[in-house]
Amino acid sequence: MSELFTYFQSQRQAMIDLLTTLVNFETPTTSKADVDKMGAFMHEQFTALKASSVTRIPQTAVGDFLLAKWNEDAPGKPLMFLIHIDTVWPIGTLAGRPPTITDDGKLFGPGAIDMKGGITIALTAIRGLIELGEMPHRPIWILMTSDEEVGSVHSQHVIEELAPQCGLVMVMEPATPSEALKTWRKGVADYTVKVEGRASHAGNAPEQGINAVVELAQQTLKLNSFNDLKNGTSVSVNMVKGGIATNVIAPHAEAEVDVRTLTVAAFDELNERILGLEPFLPGAKVSVTFDHGRGPMERNEKMIQDFAQAKAIATKYGLSIHEDGSGGGSDGNFTAYLGISTLDGLGPQGEGLHAVHEHVVINSLPRRATLIAGMLKDWKFED
């Protein structure tokens, strides 16, 4: 066991206490006032950890973002943590599900694994390096957002503005249930397909109508043909609506479409094909909108090299790590899609994201804090 690992093992109770404190902040994305309460606490934490600057990025619809920086005068590209403090749980959830520690070493509570456990690890790693006198003289940033659980619609542009300045983005989303880092995530995109037809009486003059529901059915089959499940591409028409009455040829219809891909090439190709849909029925009009999306975090050569470096650092400090992936997206999708080195799933082991059995495996906290501290000390960028 390395000295660094031994130190963070000694911080186990402090990490439990910090995680419990964070879980006791109720931070549903839609309650700006409550999210900002935790934001104020995080500002205090960053200041106590001797950040050289903490910048508040005001928001109107969601909680304010924070950008904390250490060693701003140091040479080299920053390592940037990506964290979010919002959760999916409404105010009042804590009353029925307060933080609870079980005999088998799990801490249950709303937001514990997603992602207050990851925040606990990031703060503890920095605090430990400071206390040990081993804080590296290199730029370290933490970007804290508050809308990840609703797709990062407000923070995406901030992430995409800051990340290209960095050499590595460290996403503190939870590890997999087996404590693996996530070296791939599927790209996720949502589209709305709208069809405009022409109304007509279904009994007296059906031939004068253009049935938007029929057109949409054809488009649904077309979209379904884009599936390539064996290669990780899925195109799913999951919600449809249309028509105005049973005796009227439907003048309009629409569908919502979910798209997932493993590769950037597939993501970009599908985007072009879906936006280019053409009508089947003469006179029908089809319009497609890209509602929101995150490109894939692809397991490409850059990702393979970055994980190999993380694994070597882990080994140096007496840890063993492995890799896996996820069909869901995170803010790491944005940064990886831009070609920036990104490692995800750096948070703790646990299960139950967005579920009532959400929990953190307590023994994983010192392991992950050791890994993160080691990466902050030893990470090397390609020339």
C-alpha positions in Angstrom: 0.0 0.0 0.0 1.4 3.4 -1.0 1.8 6.3 1.5 -0.7 8.3 -0.5 -3.3 5.5 -0.3 -2.6 5.1 3.4 -3.2 8.8 3.9 -6.6 8.7 2.2 -7.5 5.5 4.1 -7.1 7.7 7.2 -9.5 10.2 5.7 -12.3 7.7 5.4 -14.5 9.1 8.2 -13.9 12.7 7.0 -15.1 11.6 3.5 -18.2 10.1 5.0 -18.9 13.3 6.9 -18.4 15.5 3.8 -20.5 13.2 1.6 -23.3 13.2 4.3 -23.1 17.0 4.4 -23.5 17.2 0.6 -26.4 14.8 0.5 -28.2 16.9 3.1 -28.4 19.7 0.5 -31.5 19.1 -1.6 -30.6 20.3 -5.1 -33.2 19.5 -7.7 -32.2 21.2 -11.0 -35.5 23.1 -11.1 -35.1 24.8 -7.7 -32.5 27.5 -8.3 -32.7 28.8 -4.7 -31.9 25.4 -3.2 -29.2 24.6 -5.7 -27.6 28.0 -5.0 -27.4 27.1 -1.3 -25.1 24.3 -2.1 -23.3 26.5 -4.5 -22.5 28.9 -1.7 -21.2 26.0 0.4 -19.0 24.9 -2.5 -17.7 28.4 -2.9 -16.6 28.2 0.8 -15.0 24.9 0.2 -13.0 26.1 -2.8 -11.9 29.2 -0.8 -10.9 27.1 2.1 -8.8 24.9 -0.2 -6.8 28.0 -1.2 -8.1 28.4 -4.7 -6.4 31.3 -6.4 -9.7 32.4 -7.8 -13.4 31.4 -7.7 -15.6 32.9 -10.4 -19.4 32.8 -10.2 -21.1 32.4 -13.5 -24.6 33.7 -12.9 -27.7 31.9 -14.3 -31.3 32.8 -14.3 -33.1 29.5 -14.8 -30.8 27.2 -12.9 -28.2 27.5 -10.1 -25.2 29.6 -10.7 -22.0 27.9 -12.0 -18.6 28.2 -10.4 -15.1 28.1 -11.8 -12.4 27.5 -9.2 -8.7 27.7 -10.2 -5.5 26.7 -8.5 -2.0 27.7 -9.6 -3.2 30.1 -12.3 0.4 31.3 -12.7 1.8 27.8 -13.3 2.9 26.8 -16.8 1.1 24.2 -18.9 -2.5 23.3 -19.7 -4.9 22.9 -16.8 -6.4 19.7 -15.6 -10.1 20.4 -15.3 -12.7 18.6 -13.1 -16.2 18.6 -14.3 -18.8 18.3 -11.5 -22.5 19.0 -11.2 -24.4 19.7 -8.0 -28.0 19.2 -9.3 -29.9 16.0 -8.7 -33.2 14.5 -10.0 -34.7 14.4 -6.5 -37.5 16.8 -5.6 -37.5 18.9 -2.4 -38.8 16.7 0.5 -37.1 13.5 -0.6 -34.6 13.7 2.3 -37.5 13.6 4.8 -38.2 10.0 3.8 -34.7 9.0 2.7 -32.0 10.7 4.9 -28.4 9.6 4.5 -28.0 6.1 5.9 -25.0 3.9 6.4 -25.6 0.2 6.3 -23.6 -2.6 8.0 -22.1 -3.7 4.7 -20.4 -0.3 4.1 -22.8 1.6 1.8 -24.0 5.1 2.2 -27.5 5.6 0.9 -29.1 8.9 0.1 -30.5 11.0 -2.8 -27.7 12.3 -4.9 -25.1 10.2 -3.1 -23.7 8.5 -6.2 -24.9 11.0 -8.7 -22.7 12.9 -8.1 -22.0 14.1 -4.6 -19.7 11.2 -4.1 -17.6 12.4 -7.0 -17.6 15.9 -5.5 -16.4 14.5 -2.2 -13.5 12.7 -3.9 -12.4 15.8 -5.9 -12.4 18.0 -2.8 -10.7 15.4 -0.6 -8.0 14.8 -3.2 -7.1 18.5 -3.4 -7.3 18.9 0.4 -5.0 15.9 0.9 -2.4 17.1 -1.5 -2.3 20.5 0.3 -2.1 18.9 3.7 0.7 16.5 2.6 2.6 19.4 1.0 2.3 17.6 -2.4 0.0 20.0 -4.3 1.6 20.1 -7.8 2.5 23.5 -9.2 0.3 23.1 -12.3 -3.0 24.7 -13.2 -6.0 22.8 -11.8 -9.6 23.9 -12.4 -13.0 22.8 -11.2 -16.0 23.7 -13.2 -19.2 23.2 -11.2 -22.5 23.3 -13.1 -26.1 22.9 -12.0 -28.1 21.5 -15.0 -26.5 18.2 -16.0 -29.6 16.3 -15.1 -31.7 18.2 -17.7 -29.2 17.8 -20.5 -26.8 20.7 -19.6 -28.8 23.0 -21.8 -27.4 26.1 -20.0 -23.9 24.9 -19.3 -23.0 23.3 -22.6 -21.6 26.4 -24.1 -19.6 27.2 -20.9 -18.1 23.6 -21.0 -17.3 23.9 -24.7 -15.6 27.3 -24.1 -13.4 26.2 -21.2 -12.5 22.6 -22.1 -10.4 23.4 -25.2 -8.0 25.3 -22.9 -7.4 22.2 -20.9 -5.1 19.2 -21.4 -7.4 16.7 -19.5 -11.0 16.8 -18.4 -11.8 14.7 -15.4 -15.5 13.9 -15.1 -16.5 13.0 -11.6 -19.5 10.9 -12.6 -19.8 7.6 -10.7 -17.8 4.6 -11.6 -19.6 1.5 -12.8 -20.9 -1.0 -10.2 -17.6 -2.8 -10.6 -15.7 0.4 -10.0 -14.6 0.8 -13.6 -13.7 4.1 -15.3 -15.9 4.9 -18.3 -13.8 5.1 -21.5 -16.8 5.2 -23.8 -20.3 6.7 -23.7 -22.8 6.6 -26.5 -23.7 9.8 -28.2 -27.3 10.8 -27.6 -29.5 13.0 -29.8 -33.2 13.9 -29.7 -35.1 14.9 -32.8 -38.7 16.0 -33.5 -40.2 15.0 -36.9 -43.2 17.0 -37.9 -45.5 16.2 -40.8 -48.0 18.6 -42.4 -50.7 17.1 -44.5 -54.2 18.3 -45.6 -57.4 17.8 -43.7 -60.5 16.5 -45.5 -63.7 14.6 -44.6 -62.8 11.0 -44.2 -66.2 9.9 -45.7 -67.1 12.4 -48.3 -63.7 13.3 -49.8 -60.9 11.2 -48.4 -59.1 11.5 -51.8 -58.7 15.3 -51.2 -56.8 14.9 -48.0 -53.1 14.2 -47.4 -52.8 11.9 -44.3 -50.0 13.1 -42.1 -50.3 10.0 -39.9 -49.7 7.7 -42.9 -46.7 9.9 -43.9 -45.4 9.7 -40.4 -45.8 5.9 -40.4 -43.6 5.8 -43.5 -41.0 8.1 -41.9 -41.1 5.9 -38.8 -40.2 2.8 -40.9 -37.5 4.8 -42.6 -36.0 5.9 -39.3 -36.2 2.3 -38.0 -34.2 1.2 -41.0 -31.3 3.3 -39.7 -30.7 0.9 -36.8 -27.4 -0.8 -36.6 -27.6 -2.5 -33.3 -24.6 -4.8 -33.7 -22.4 -1.7 -34.1 -24.0 0.2 -31.2 -26.4 2.5 -33.2 -30.0 2.7 -32.2 -32.7 4.9 -33.7 -36.0 4.7 -31.7 -39.3 6.4 -32.5 -40.7 6.4 -29.0 -43.5 9.0 -29.0 -46.0 9.9 -31.7 -49.1 11.9 -31.9 -51.3 13.2 -34.8 -54.7 13.9 -36.2 -57.7 15.9 -34.9 -60.7 13.5 -35.2 -61.6 10.0 -36.3 -63.6 11.4 -39.3 -61.0 13.8 -40.5 -58.0 12.9 -42.7 -55.1 13.8 -40.3 -53.6 17.2 -41.3 -50.6 16.9 -38.9 -48.6 14.4 -37.0 -45.3 14.4 -35.2 -42.8 12.0 -33.5 -40.0 12.3 -31.1 -36.9 10.2 -31.9 -34.0 9.0 -29.7 -30.7 8.3 -31.3 -27.6 6.6 -29.8 -24.3 5.8 -31.4 -20.8 4.6 -30.3 -18.8 6.5 -32.8 -18.5 10.1 -34.0 -18.7 9.0 -37.6 -22.0 7.3 -37.0 -23.3 10.2 -35.0 -22.5 12.7 -37.7 -23.8 10.5 -40.5 -27.1 9.8 -38.8 -27.6 13.5 -38.1 -27.3 14.3 -41.8 -29.6 11.5 -42.8 -32.3 12.4 -40.2 -32.2 16.1 -41.0 -32.5 15.2 -44.7 -35.7 13.2 -44.5 -37.9 13.7 -47.6 -41.7 13.1 -47.8 -43.2 9.9 -49.3 -46.7 11.2 -50.0 -47.2 13.9 -52.7 -48.0 17.2 -51.1 -46.9 16.2 -47.6 -44.3 18.4 -45.8 -41.8 17.0 -43.4 -39.6 19.1 -41.1 -37.0 17.8 -38.6 -35.5 19.6 -35.7 -32.4 18.6 -33.7 -33.7 19.3 -30.2 -30.6 18.4 -28.1 -27.7 16.0 -28.0 -24.3 15.0 -26.9 -21.8 13.5 -29.3 -20.2 10.2 -28.4 -17.3 9.8 -26.0 -15.6 7.4 -28.3 -13.0 4.8 -27.2 -10.5 6.0 -29.8 -6.7 6.0 -29.8 -6.6 9.1 -27.6 -8.9 7.5 -25.0 -6.9 4.3 -25.0 -3.7 6.2 -24.4 -5.2 8.3 -21.6 -6.7 5.3 -19.8 -3.3 3.5 -20.1 -1.7 6.5 -18.3 -4.3 6.5 -15.6 -3.8 2.8 -15.1 -0.1 3.3 -14.7 -0.6 6.0 -12.2 -3.1 3.8 -10.3 -0.5 1.0 -10.2 2.2 3.3 -8.9 0.0 4.1 -5.8 -1.1 0.5 -5.2 -4.4 0.5 -7.0 -5.9 -1.6 -9.8 -8.4 0.0 -12.2 -10.2 -1.3 -15.3 -12.5 0.3 -17.9 -16.0 0.0 -19.2 -18.6 2.2 -20.7 -22.2 3.5 -20.7 -25.1 3.8 -23.0 -26.0 7.1 -21.4 -24.4 10.5 -21.8 -22.6 12.9 -19.4 -20.8 16.2 -19.8 -17.8 14.2 -20.8 -19.5 13.6 -24.1 -19.2 17.3 -24.9 -15.5 17.5 -24.3 -14.5 14.1 -25.8 -16.5 15.0 -29.0 -14.4 18.1 -29.3 -11.3 15.9 -29.3 -10.1 16.9 -25.8 -8.6 14.2 -23.6 -11.4 13.1 -21.2 -11.7 10.4 -18.5 -15.1 9.7 -17.0 -16.5 7.6 -14.2 -13.8 8.9 -11.8 -16.3 9.0 -9.0 -17.0 6.3 -6.5 -18.3 2.8 -6.8 -22.0 2.4 -6.2 -25.4 1.8 -7.8 -28.9 3.2 -8.1 -28.5 6.3 -10.2 -31.9 8.0 -10.2 -33.3 5.2 -8.1 -34.4 4.8 -4.5 -31.5 2.4 -3.8 -28.9 5.0 -4.8 -25.8 4.5 -2.7 -22.0 4.8 -2.6 -19.6 2.0 -1.6 -17.7 3.7 1.2 -14.5 1.8 0.8 -14.2 3.1 -2.8 -13.9 6.7 -1.6 -10.2 6.4 -0.4 -9.3 4.4 -3.5 -10.7 7.0 -5.9 -9.2 9.9 -3.9 -5.8 8.3 -4.2 -6.2 7.9 -7.9 -7.3 11.5 -8.4 -4.5 12.8 -6.3 -2.0 10.7 -8.2 -3.3 12.0 -11.5 -3.1 15.6 -10.3 0.5 15.0 -9.3 1.8 12.8 -12.2 -0.3 13.3 -15.3 1.8 14.1 -18.3 0.5 15.7 -21.5 1.6 14.6 -25.0 4.2 17.0 -26.5 
